[in-house]
Amino acid sequence: MPETTTALRRGFEIRAVGADDAAAGEAFYAAAGVGLPGPLAVLLQTGSAFLAAYDEAGKLRGLVRYWDNDGTGWLYLLVSPVAGAGRALIR
């Protein structure tokens, strides 16, 4: 599983998305024109994991869905309209 932190990484705070973040996450993907395979709250409840990048002002700047199993993983639904946020999410 990717490391999550509250420290700034390349100017962004990277943290796991929880149920409290579902509405903001759905709005973020919708604003980017990205359709999710279901409601974000349901995806989180059924085992999907997401990481979020927040800027220094606390504004959501990037999201990615990730999965890993025994050293094999994938990233999916990476959206980052701000330079550097996507890069911070995948590091």
Secondary structure, 3 states (H helix, E strand, C coil): CCCCCCCEECCEEEEECCHHHHHHHHHHHHHCCCCCCCCHHHHHHCCCEEEEEECCCCCEEEEEEEEEECCEEEEEEEECCCCCHHHHHHC
